[in-house]
Amino acid sequence: MKTNLYTLITGASEGFGRALAIECASRKMNLILVALPDSKLHLLAETLIQKYAIDVIAIEKDLSIEENCTMLHKQVEELEIPVNMLINNVGISSTAFFGEGSIGLYQKQVKLNVLATTLLTSLFLDMLKANKPSHILNVGSLSSFFYLAKKQVYGATKSYIYSFSKSLRGELSAEGINVSVICPGGMNTNETIIKTNKANNWLARQSIMNPEEVAPIAIKGLLSRKEIIIPGRMNKLFLLIDKLLPSFLIKMIANNHVNKFKSYSIGNYPINKGVYSGVLETTN
Ligand SMILES: NC(=O)c1ccc[n+]([C@@H]2O[C@H](COP(=O)([O-])OP(=O)(O)OC[C@H]3O[C@@H](n4cnc5c(N)ncnc54)[C@H](OP(=O)(O)O)[C@@H]3O)[C@@H](O)[C@H]2O)c1
């Protein structure tokens, strides 16, 4: 159903964010898509406008920089675009022992996964209230439930997202704003992750999903005001096993599994490149 309201999606040029954008577009939702500069975002926006006859605005900003979050909000306000859905998807993962990673990588992870989500939620809150009924979807991860080796900082940022979403939901439901959190397991979103997923053992490979499968589950769950969205039967099974088995056994199995992974981080964010400057360095 076409409306004059907009859904804002962060990290929308690639991976899960892109799949969410396509899913929302197929539901005739107008979109504001945000990603890094030079990220093919405008091309995606054009394609969605042509295919679904909706309005799509592409805004290129590095959201790990605090002022850019503020500028994004200001830009949307000045354009008088009414937002009634905020999807905090942007986030970066890594798999590496703590000592292997640079402080720059950890700072970027905290800034993007935690700070950008918190800031944007705060900045857009009044607009969401003005356009209610409205929704916030925060993208967490299954790793917020398991305390895995090589996932210390990433897992902790996603535990924050989980806790933040649940508390906020309690506060905002009375104000007509629904808050949901989606906790996907592994998804085949980008080259590095696809390679790692392929190297997984048989059981773990059964849980890997494509972002195009997860996105409809996410939006359906959000619109039906689900509190926690866990996509996929295997991921639900992992959570059940976690509750049933003693924790020392879970840790042993999980860490034994993760320790076999080669260390990696995502595209623009190499593991040990010192402190990242405001403007991103290109991939090595
Ligand atoms: N993939 C998984 O297995 C998995 C599992 C559970 C949860 N998640 C979560 O799902 C979310 C999306 O992950 P993904 O795997 O789809 O990631 P991805 O493929 O690396 O895509 C990340 C998106 O964020 C954008 N982005 C990166 N840095 C940015 C910045 N500083 N400012 C603005 N935009 C930026 C990227 O733009 P560019 O194209 O310009 O780089 C891209 O559009 C994350 O929160 C992640 O933690 C992923």
The ligand as an SDF file (V2000), in Angstrom:
LIG
                    3D

 48 52  0  0  0  0  0  0  0  0999 V2000
   26.3140  -11.1610    7.6500 N   0  0  0  0  0  0  0  0  0  0  0  0
   26.0220  -11.8440    8.7370 C   0  0  0  0  0  0  0  0  0  0  0  0
   26.3310  -13.0450    8.8470 O   0  0  0  0  0  0  0  0  0  0  0  0
   25.2810  -11.1750    9.8690 C   0  0  0  0  0  0  0  0  0  0  0  0
   24.7740  -11.9800   10.9100 C   0  0  0  0  0  0  0  0  0  0  0  0
   24.0950  -11.3610   11.9370 C   0  0  0  0  0  0  0  0  0  0  0  0
   23.9270   -9.9940   11.9510 C   0  0  0  0  0  0  0  0  0  0  0  0
   24.4410   -9.2550   10.9450 N   0  0  0  0  0  0  0  0  0  0  0  0
   24.2590   -7.7840   11.0040 C   0  0  0  0  0  0  0  0  0  0  0  0
   23.5920   -7.3360    9.8350 O   0  0  0  0  0  0  0  0  0  0  0  0
   23.9720   -5.9850    9.5650 C   0  0  0  0  0  0  0  0  0  0  0  0
   24.4160   -5.8650    8.1190 C   0  0  0  0  0  0  0  0  0  0  0  0
   25.5230   -6.7190    7.9260 O   0  0  0  0  0  0  0  0  0  0  0  0
   25.9990   -7.1930    6.4660 P   0  0  0  0  0  0  0  0  0  0  0  0
   26.6800   -8.5030    6.6460 O   0  0  0  0  0  0  0  0  0  0  0  0
   24.8810   -7.0640    5.5090 O   0  0  0  0  0  0  0  0  0  0  0  0
   27.0960   -6.0800    6.1640 O   0  0  0  0  0  0  0  0  0  0  0  0
   27.7860   -5.6680    4.7720 P   0  0  0  0  0  0  0  0  0  0  0  0
   27.4770   -6.6710    3.7090 O   0  0  0  0  0  0  0  0  0  0  0  0
   29.2120   -5.4100    5.1040 O   0  0  0  0  0  0  0  0  0  0  0  0
   27.0450   -4.3060    4.4100 O   0  0  0  0  0  0  0  0  0  0  0  0
   27.1990   -3.2290    5.2780 C   0  0  0  0  0  0  0  0  0  0  0  0
   26.4660   -2.0270    4.7560 C   0  0  0  0  0  0  0  0  0  0  0  0
   26.7510   -0.9390    5.6480 O   0  0  0  0  0  0  0  0  0  0  0  0
   27.3610    0.1080    4.9090 C   0  0  0  0  0  0  0  0  0  0  0  0
   28.3790    0.7500    5.7240 N   0  0  0  0  0  0  0  0  0  0  0  0
   29.5530    0.2250    6.1730 C   0  0  0  0  0  0  0  0  0  0  0  0
   30.2230    1.1500    6.9020 N   0  0  0  0  0  0  0  0  0  0  0  0
   29.4430    2.2580    6.9040 C   0  0  0  0  0  0  0  0  0  0  0  0
   29.5930    3.5360    7.4770 C   0  0  0  0  0  0  0  0  0  0  0  0
   30.6810    3.8640    8.1780 N   0  0  0  0  0  0  0  0  0  0  0  0
   28.6110    4.4580    7.2960 N   0  0  0  0  0  0  0  0  0  0  0  0
   27.5100    4.1680    6.5490 C   0  0  0  0  0  0  0  0  0  0  0  0
   27.3130    2.9480    5.9910 N   0  0  0  0  0  0  0  0  0  0  0  0
   28.2720    2.0180    6.1570 C   0  0  0  0  0  0  0  0  0  0  0  0
   27.9880   -0.5500    3.7040 C   0  0  0  0  0  0  0  0  0  0  0  0
   28.1880    0.4110    2.7080 O   0  0  0  0  0  0  0  0  0  0  0  0
   29.3610    0.1840    1.6010 P   0  0  0  0  0  0  0  0  0  0  0  0
   28.7490   -0.6860    0.5610 O   0  0  0  0  0  0  0  0  0  0  0  0
   29.6560    1.5350    1.1220 O   0  0  0  0  0  0  0  0  0  0  0  0
   30.5310   -0.4480    2.3160 O   0  0  0  0  0  0  0  0  0  0  0  0
   26.9100   -1.5830    3.3840 C   0  0  0  0  0  0  0  0  0  0  0  0
   25.8290   -0.9670    2.7390 O   0  0  0  0  0  0  0  0  0  0  0  0
   25.0650   -5.6380   10.5720 C   0  0  0  0  0  0  0  0  0  0  0  0
   24.5230   -4.9350   11.6510 O   0  0  0  0  0  0  0  0  0  0  0  0
   25.5620   -7.0000   11.0170 C   0  0  0  0  0  0  0  0  0  0  0  0
   26.1380   -6.9630   12.3030 O   0  0  0  0  0  0  0  0  0  0  0  0
   25.1120   -9.7930    9.8900 C   0  0  0  0  0  0  0  0  0  0  0  0
  1  2  1  0
  2  3  2  0
  2  4  1  0
  4  5  1  0
  4 48  2  0
  5  6  2  0
  6  7  1  0
  7  8  2  0
  8  9  1  0
  8 48  1  0
  9 10  1  0
  9 46  1  0
 10 11  1  0
 11 12  1  0
 11 44  1  0
 12 13  1  0
 13 14  1  0
 14 15  2  0
 14 16  1  0
 14 17  1  0
 17 18  1  0
 18 19  2  0
 18 20  1  0
 18 21  1  0
 21 22  1  0
 22 23  1  0
 23 24  1  0
 23 42  1  0
 24 25  1  0
 25 26  1  0
 25 36  1  0
 26 27  1  0
 26 35  1  0
 27 28  2  0
 28 29  1  0
 29 30  1  0
 29 35  2  0
 30 31  1  0
 30 32  2  0
 32 33  1  0
 33 34  2  0
 34 35  1  0
 36 37  1  0
 36 42  1  0
 37 38  1  0
 38 39  2  0
 38 40  1  0
 38 41  1  0
 42 43  1  0
 44 45  1  0
 44 46  1  0
 46 47  1  0
M  CHG  2   8   1  16  -1
M  END
$$$$
